[in-house]
C-alpha cells in the first residue's frame, strides 16, 4: 500500500513539473512577442468548404515532409486537403515559404515575429529561429508586410485548425533574390528542418491570366520541371507558369539536402474549371506532397 502511494506521489510530482515547464515555456514565448497579426484574408465560407471536403481518416503517406499548396482561397479544398496530409500531431514547427507579391520588402526575404490571431487558436512564431535568420543581411523582420501578404496570412487559419500547437516560421521571397542567396537560405532551412517535428510548406499559385486549356499546358511544363528538379528552367518562369519560382526552388533545394525526392500530385486544377468558365482569365493550382 505504501509502495503504491509512493509511486503515485512520484508520478504526480513528475507530471506537475512537466505541466509547469510547458506553461513556463509558453509564458516566456509570450513575453518575447511585441504584437499580433490579424488573418486579414480569412473567409469563413471558403474555409468551411475546404476543411469539410477533407477525408480525415485517409492519409496518402505517413511521412510527408513538405507540400506545395495554393494561397488563392477559391482553392480552399486543395489547401485543406494537402495541409491535412502534412500537419500531423507530431509536427511542432512549420516553415512557410511564399512570394512577396507586392515587392515591399527592403530585403529579398521578409519574416515576422508576431503571433497570428485566428478564429481558432493563436499561432505563435518560432522567435529563436526567426531572430537567427534575421541576422542574415538578406533577411528582415517586417510585421506590416507579412500581415498584408496573403501567401502567408491566407494559410495560417488552416494551419491553426490542423496543428493548434505548431510554431510558424513565415518567409516571403522577393523576385530579386540571387541564386547564391537561394542556396544559402536552402542550407539554413535544411539545418532547421532535419527533425521530424518540422514541416515545410511552399505557398504558390501557378499559371495566371490564361484560359483553362492554356493553363493546363503550362502546368504540365511546370510539373515536369518540379519533378526533374530543373532549377534553371524554373527560375526562367514568369506568371504564365507560377507566381514565385524562387520560392519553389528554395523549397525543392531544401528537400534535396534532406534526401527527399518522392512526390505525389493530389490536386491540379484551375479557377476556370472550378467556376465553370474555362475561357475566363484564371489561376491554376497544385496540391503536391513530398516524402
C-alpha positions as CSV (number, residue, x, y, z in Angstrom):
1,X,0.0,0.0,0.0
2,X,2.8,2.4,1.0
3,X,4.7,1.5,-2.2
4,X,1.6,2.3,-4.3
5,X,1.2,5.7,-2.6
6,X,4.9,6.4,-3.1
7,X,4.6,5.6,-6.8
8,X,1.5,7.8,-7.1
9,X,3.3,10.7,-5.4
10,X,6.4,10.4,-7.7
11,X,4.2,10.4,-10.8
12,X,2.1,13.3,-9.6
13,X,5.2,15.4,-8.9
14,X,6.7,14.4,-12.3
15,X,3.7,15.4,-14.3
16,X,3.2,18.6,-12.2
17,X,6.8,19.6,-13.1
18,X,6.2,18.9,-16.8
19,X,3.0,20.9,-16.8
20,X,4.7,23.8,-15.1
21,X,7.6,23.6,-17.5
22,X,5.2,23.7,-20.5
23,X,3.3,26.7,-19.1
24,X,6.6,28.5,-18.3
25,X,7.8,28.0,-21.9
26,X,4.5,29.4,-23.2
27,X,4.8,32.4,-20.9
28,X,8.4,33.0,-22.0
29,X,7.4,32.9,-25.6
30,X,4.6,35.3,-25.0
31,X,6.9,37.8,-23.2
32,X,9.1,37.9,-26.3
33,X,6.2,38.8,-28.7
34,X,5.6,42.5,-29.2
35,X,2.4,42.3,-31.2
36,X,-0.2,40.3,-33.1
37,X,-1.3,39.8,-36.7
38,X,-4.9,39.6,-37.9
39,X,-5.6,37.0,-40.5
40,X,-6.9,39.6,-43.0
41,X,-7.8,37.1,-45.7
42,X,-9.8,34.6,-43.7
43,X,-13.1,33.7,-45.4
44,X,-15.4,31.5,-43.2
45,X,-17.5,30.2,-46.0
46,X,-14.5,29.1,-48.1
47,X,-12.7,27.8,-45.1
48,X,-15.7,25.6,-44.1
49,X,-16.0,24.4,-47.6
50,X,-12.3,23.5,-47.7
51,X,-12.0,21.6,-44.4
52,X,-15.4,20.0,-44.8
53,X,-14.2,18.3,-48.0
54,X,-11.3,16.5,-46.3
55,X,-11.4,12.8,-45.6
56,X,-9.7,12.9,-42.1
57,X,-9.3,9.2,-42.0
58,X,-7.3,8.9,-45.2
59,X,-3.5,9.6,-45.5
60,X,-1.5,9.3,-48.7
61,X,1.7,8.7,-46.7
62,X,2.6,8.9,-43.0
63,X,6.0,10.5,-43.5
64,X,5.1,13.6,-45.6
65,X,7.8,16.3,-45.1
66,X,6.8,19.1,-47.4
67,X,3.9,20.2,-49.5
68,X,3.1,22.6,-52.3
69,X,-0.3,24.4,-51.8
70,X,-2.1,27.3,-53.4
71,X,-3.0,30.5,-51.5
72,X,-5.9,31.6,-53.7
73,X,-8.8,30.8,-51.3
74,X,-11.1,29.7,-54.2
75,X,-8.9,26.5,-54.0
76,X,-9.5,26.1,-50.2
77,X,-10.4,22.5,-50.7
78,X,-6.9,21.9,-52.1
79,X,-5.2,23.9,-49.3
80,X,-7.1,22.0,-46.6
81,X,-6.7,18.5,-48.2
82,X,-2.9,19.0,-48.8
83,X,-2.1,20.6,-45.4
84,X,-4.1,17.8,-43.7
85,X,-1.5,15.3,-45.2
86,X,1.5,17.0,-43.5
87,X,0.1,18.6,-40.3
88,X,0.2,15.7,-38.0
89,X,0.2,15.8,-34.2
90,X,4.0,15.4,-34.1
91,X,4.6,18.5,-36.2
92,X,5.7,21.3,-33.8
93,X,7.2,23.8,-36.3
94,X,6.2,24.7,-39.8
95,X,8.3,26.7,-42.3
96,X,6.0,28.6,-44.7
97,X,7.6,30.0,-47.9
98,X,5.7,32.2,-50.3
99,X,6.0,35.1,-52.7
100,X,6.4,38.8,-51.7
101,X,3.6,39.7,-54.1
102,X,4.0,43.4,-53.8
103,X,7.8,43.5,-53.6
104,X,7.6,45.7,-50.5
105,X,10.4,44.0,-48.5
106,X,13.6,46.0,-48.0
107,X,15.5,42.7,-48.3
108,X,14.9,39.7,-50.5
109,X,13.4,37.7,-47.7
110,X,10.9,39.2,-45.1
111,X,9.6,37.5,-42.0
112,X,7.7,38.4,-38.8
113,X,8.0,37.7,-35.1
114,X,4.3,38.5,-34.3
115,X,1.7,36.0,-33.1
116,X,-1.1,35.2,-35.6
117,X,-4.7,35.6,-34.3
118,X,-7.1,33.2,-35.9
119,X,-10.7,32.2,-35.3
120,X,-9.3,29.1,-33.7
121,X,-6.0,29.0,-31.8
122,X,-3.3,31.6,-31.8
123,X,-0.3,30.6,-34.0
124,X,2.9,31.6,-32.2
125,X,6.1,32.4,-34.1
126,X,9.3,30.5,-33.6
127,X,11.1,33.5,-32.2
128,X,14.5,31.9,-31.8
129,X,14.6,30.7,-35.5
130,X,13.2,34.0,-36.8
131,X,15.8,36.0,-34.9
132,X,18.5,33.7,-36.1
133,X,17.5,34.0,-39.8
134,X,17.2,37.8,-39.4
135,X,20.9,38.0,-38.8
136,X,21.4,37.3,-42.5
137,X,21.9,40.5,-44.4
138,X,19.2,39.4,-46.9
139,X,16.5,38.7,-44.3
140,X,14.5,41.4,-42.5
141,X,11.6,41.4,-39.9
142,X,8.7,43.5,-41.0
143,X,5.4,42.7,-39.4
144,X,3.2,45.0,-41.5
145,X,4.3,43.4,-44.8
146,X,3.7,39.9,-43.5
147,X,0.2,40.7,-42.3
148,X,-0.8,42.0,-45.7
149,X,0.8,39.2,-47.6
150,X,-1.9,36.6,-48.5
151,X,0.6,33.9,-49.4
152,X,1.2,33.5,-45.7
153,X,-1.8,35.1,-43.9
154,X,-4.3,33.1,-46.0
155,X,-2.9,29.8,-44.9
156,X,-2.5,30.5,-41.2
157,X,-6.1,29.6,-40.2
158,X,-5.8,26.2,-41.9
159,X,-2.5,25.6,-40.1
160,X,-4.1,26.6,-36.8
161,X,-7.1,24.2,-37.5
162,X,-4.9,21.2,-38.1
163,X,-2.0,21.9,-35.8
164,X,-3.1,24.2,-32.9
165,X,0.2,23.9,-31.1
166,X,2.5,24.5,-34.0
167,X,5.0,27.4,-34.2
168,X,5.4,29.2,-37.5
169,X,8.4,30.5,-39.4
170,X,6.9,32.6,-42.2
171,X,9.2,33.7,-45.1
172,X,8.2,35.7,-48.2
173,X,10.6,35.8,-51.1
174,X,11.3,38.6,-53.5
175,X,11.9,38.1,-57.2
176,X,15.2,40.0,-56.6
177,X,16.8,37.1,-54.7
178,X,20.0,35.8,-56.2
179,X,21.0,32.2,-56.8
180,X,23.6,32.5,-54.1
181,X,21.0,33.7,-51.6
182,X,18.7,30.8,-52.6
183,X,21.4,28.3,-52.0
184,X,22.3,29.9,-48.6
185,X,18.8,30.0,-47.3
186,X,18.1,26.5,-48.5
187,X,21.1,25.3,-46.5
188,X,19.8,27.1,-43.4
189,X,16.3,25.7,-43.8
190,X,17.8,22.2,-44.3
191,X,19.6,22.5,-40.9
192,X,16.4,23.7,-39.3
193,X,14.2,21.0,-40.8
194,X,16.1,17.8,-40.2
195,X,14.0,17.0,-37.2
196,X,10.8,15.0,-37.9
197,X,8.8,17.6,-35.9
198,X,9.4,20.3,-38.6
199,X,7.3,20.5,-41.8
200,X,7.9,22.7,-44.9
201,X,5.1,24.4,-46.8
202,X,5.5,26.4,-50.1
203,X,2.6,28.6,-50.9
204,X,2.4,29.3,-54.6
205,X,-0.2,29.7,-57.3
206,X,0.6,28.6,-60.8
207,X,-0.5,29.8,-64.2
208,X,-2.1,33.3,-64.2
209,X,-4.4,35.1,-66.6
210,X,-4.6,32.3,-69.3
211,X,-7.6,30.2,-70.4
212,X,-8.0,26.8,-68.7
213,X,-6.6,24.8,-71.6
214,X,-3.5,27.1,-71.8
215,X,-3.0,26.9,-68.0
216,X,-3.2,23.1,-68.2
217,X,-0.5,23.0,-70.9
218,X,1.8,25.3,-68.8
219,X,1.0,23.3,-65.6
220,X,2.4,20.2,-67.3
221,X,5.6,22.0,-68.1
222,X,5.8,23.3,-64.5
223,X,5.2,19.9,-63.0
224,X,8.0,18.3,-65.2
225,X,10.4,21.0,-64.0
226,X,9.5,20.3,-60.4
227,X,9.7,16.6,-60.8
228,X,13.0,16.7,-62.5
229,X,14.4,19.5,-60.2
230,X,15.2,21.6,-63.2
231,X,16.1,24.7,-61.3
232,X,17.5,26.7,-64.3
233,X,14.2,26.2,-66.1
234,X,12.1,27.0,-63.0
235,X,13.9,30.3,-62.5
236,X,13.0,31.4,-66.0
237,X,9.3,31.1,-65.4
238,X,7.0,34.1,-65.2
239,X,3.3,34.5,-64.2
240,X,2.3,32.3,-67.1
241,X,3.7,29.4,-65.1
242,X,4.0,30.2,-61.4
243,X,3.9,33.4,-59.2
244,X,7.1,32.6,-57.3
245,X,9.6,30.2,-58.9
246,X,12.1,31.4,-56.4
247,X,10.0,30.1,-53.5
248,X,9.7,26.7,-55.3
249,X,13.4,26.4,-55.8
250,X,14.2,27.2,-52.2
251,X,11.7,24.6,-51.1
252,X,13.0,21.9,-53.5
253,X,16.6,22.6,-52.8
254,X,15.9,22.2,-49.1
255,X,14.2,18.8,-49.8
256,X,17.2,17.8,-51.9
257,X,19.5,18.3,-49.0
258,X,17.1,16.3,-46.9
259,X,17.3,13.5,-49.4
260,X,13.5,13.7,-50.2
261,X,12.6,13.0,-53.8
262,X,9.3,11.1,-53.7
263,X,6.2,13.2,-54.6
264,X,2.5,12.7,-55.5
265,X,0.1,15.2,-57.0
266,X,-3.1,15.2,-55.0
267,X,-4.7,18.1,-56.9
268,X,-4.2,20.0,-60.1
269,X,-6.9,22.3,-61.5
270,X,-7.6,26.0,-62.2
271,X,-10.2,28.6,-61.3
272,X,-11.8,28.5,-64.7
273,X,-12.7,24.8,-64.2
274,X,-13.8,25.5,-60.6
275,X,-16.2,28.2,-61.6
276,X,-17.4,26.5,-64.8
277,X,-15.9,29.1,-67.3
278,X,-12.8,27.7,-68.9
279,X,-12.3,30.8,-71.0
280,X,-12.0,33.3,-68.2
281,X,-8.6,34.6,-67.2
282,X,-7.8,32.2,-64.4
283,X,-5.3,30.9,-61.9
284,X,-4.1,27.3,-61.7
285,X,-3.3,25.3,-58.6
286,X,-1.3,22.3,-57.5
287,X,-1.5,20.3,-54.2
288,X,1.6,18.1,-54.1
289,X,3.1,16.1,-51.2
290,X,6.8,15.1,-50.8
291,X,8.4,12.3,-48.7
